[in-house]
Amino acid sequence: MPESFSIAYCGPAAVPADLLTRWNFDPVLLAALALVALAVASGRSADRRAGWTALALMVFIFVSPLCALSSALFSARVLHHVLLIAAVAPLLAVAFPARRLPSVPLSLLVGLQAVVLWVWHMPAAYEWGLASVPTYWLMQATLLGSAWLLWRAVLSPATEAGPALVGLVTTVAQMGLLAALIVFAPRALYAVHFASTAAWGLDPLTDQQLAGLLMWVPAALPYLGVGLWLAWSSLRPAEPAA
């Protein structure tokens, strides 16, 4: 069995006995989260409820023991990524739509998120992303940033329902394909977790299959939900002018 890979940011792989004690109180992280809280509290967000919910999810992802668990299990790491791109990103897009930024064609944003997602889930890039603190945050920033740009465009009033639906369906399709490759791979691919899954009663391949299922089904639900809402909104008759 390969030796345990060093996780630069979240630390040693958590085990059941110490999981609840493994909170992450990195001062730089807490300062960044405090700035988000200040932006929401001061009224700089377009939607305070979305802003506070996004902040709560970021605390769960980066501060709670999920960070340490994601050092032990690939499935926990994928849950982390799913929450980041499919929950935090759309909430931030609602709270901070940044309408003054130049718009980018939706097709390019769909392609950008697909490339970022696939690259970071290639085994070599995945292990590189966990090998140092700068590469760890590069992984997080590019995943969240590309997803925020996509959700910002999809939810923009300037984007018609048709292109937005195509973008959402394309994103679900490419995520589903990546998830299927992870689920049906004949062997465990992510060596970083080989030595730590046994403590959780899993073998590396089972952990990998669970990760793929998380990316396949739960990750798609926000995209499908927003797609249904857009489709329904486009079918409703326009309100008569006053």
N, C-alpha and C positions, 0 to 999 in steps of 0.2 A: 504494500500500500504506500502511495507517495506520502512524503512528509507534509505536515500542515503548512499551507502558504501563509505568509505574513500579511495580514490586513492592516494597511498603514493607518487608516483613520479610525475605524470602529473598534480596533483592537483585537485581542485574542477571541477565538470563537467561543460564544457563550455555551454553557452547559445548563441543564435544567436546574441544578442546585444553586446557581448564582445569577440566573437570568434577571430576576426582579431587582437585583442590586446594580445592574449594569446600565445606569443612566449616563447620558453623555452631557457633561456640563462644560464643553469647550467654550471658553470666553469669547472667542471670535464668532462662533456660531450664535451664541446667545446675544451678542451685540447686533448681529445682522437681523435676527428675529425681532429684537427690540425696535430696530429701525422700521421694520414692516408694521409692527404694532403701533408705532408712533404715527406712521403714515395713515393708517386706518383710523386711529383715534382722533387725529387732527382734521379729519374730513377730506383728506386728499384722495380717497378712494371713491369711485363712482357708486359702489354698493358696499356698505359697511358689513352687512351680513355675510356676503361672499368673502370679503377680506378677512373677517375674524375666523370663518370656517377654514379658509386656506391656511391661515396662521396655525390654527389648532392641528390641522393635518401635518404641517411641517414640523411641529413639535413632536407629534407622534412618530414621524418618519426619522427625524434626525436626533432627537433628544431621548426618546423613550428607549427601553431595552430592545426595540426592533432593530436598532443600529447594530448592537452586539449580536443579535440573532442572525442578522444578515451576513455576519462573518462566518457563521457556522453552516448555514443552509442556503443553497442557491435559490430554493423556493421563497425564502424570506427576502432575499435580495430582489427577486422578480416582483414580489408583492410591493416592496419599496419602490421599484421603478414604475409599476402600474399605478400606484397611488400618486406618484409624482406627475406622470404625463396625462393620466385620465381623470384625476380629481383635483389636485393642486393647480395644475396649469389652466383648466377652464375656469376655476374659481378666480384665479388671479387675472384672467382675461376679462372677466366680468367686473372685478374690483378695480383693475388698472388697465383699461383698454388702450391707453396711450394713443388717442386718436390723432395727435399731431405728428406721430411718426409716419414716414412715407409708407404707402401700401405696397405690398409685394404680390405678384400674381399667385393665386391660391394653388395652382398646380405646382409651382416651385416650392411652396411651403409643405405641401403633401409629400413631395419628393425629398425635401430636406429632412423631415421627421423620419421618413422611412430609412434614409441612409444612416442617420444618427442612431436609430434604434437597432438596425441590423449590425452596424459596425461594432457598437458596444456589447453586442451579444455574440460576437465571434469569440471563441475561447481565448485566443491570444490577446486580443484587445481588452477583453473582460479582465483577464488577470493583470494586464498592464495597468488598467484603470484602478485597480485596488492596491497596486504595489507602492504607491507614494501618496502623500497628502495632496500635492498639486494635481496629479492625474485623477485622483478620486473626485476632486471638486470640478475638474474639467469634465468628467463624466456626468456629474450631477447638473452642471450649468448647461451643457449642450442638450441633455435630455429635456430639462425643464424649459430652456429657452426656445428650442425648436417647437416643443408642444405648445408653449404660450403663444408663439407667433401664429401657429396653425389655428388654435382656438380663437385667437383675437380676430383673425380673418373670417372664420366660419360664423362667429357671433356678431360680426359687424353689420349694422343696418344697411351698409352699402353693398353687401354681398347678397346676390339673389339666391333664392332657395335651391334652385336647380344645381348650380355649381357647388354650393355648400354640401348638398346631399351627395354629389359625386365624390367630393373630397373626403367626406366621412366614410362612405362605403369603401373607397379605395384604401383608406387607412385601416379600417377593420380587416379588409382582405389581406393586406400585407402583414399585419400583425398576426392574423390567423395562420398564414403560411409559415412565418417564423416560429410560431408556437407549435405547429404541427411537426416541423423539423426537429424541434427540441424534444417533443413528446415521443416521437417514433425513431429517434436516433438509436442505433443498436447498442451503443455503449455510452457510458458517462463521459461527458466532454469537458467539464469544468473542474479541472484538477485542484483548483484552489480549495474546494470543499471536501475532497476525498477523505481526509483524515478526521473530519469533524461530524459527519452525519450519523455515525453509529451511536453517539451519545443521545441522539434524539429518536433512536429506534428505526432509522432509515438507512438504506444503502444509497450510494451516490446516484445510481440510475433511477431509483424510485423518487428521490429528491428532485432530480432533473425533470422527471415526468410530471410531478406535482407542479413544478414551476411552469412548465409548458401549458398545463391546464389553466393555471391562474392567468396567464397571458392570453389564452384562447377565449375564455368565457367571461370572467369578471371584467377584464380590461375592455372588452368590446361594449359593455352595457352603457357607459356614458355616451359613447359615440352613437350607438343605436337609439338611445333615448332622445338625444338632441336631434338626431335625424328624423325621428317620428314627430317631434314637436315642430320642426321646420316644415315637414310635409303637411301636417295638420294646419299650421298657420297659413301656408300658401293656398290651401283649399277653401279656407273660410272666405266668405264674401267680404269685400272691402267695406269699411264703415262709410256711410254716406256723408258727404261734406256738409258741414253745418251751414 
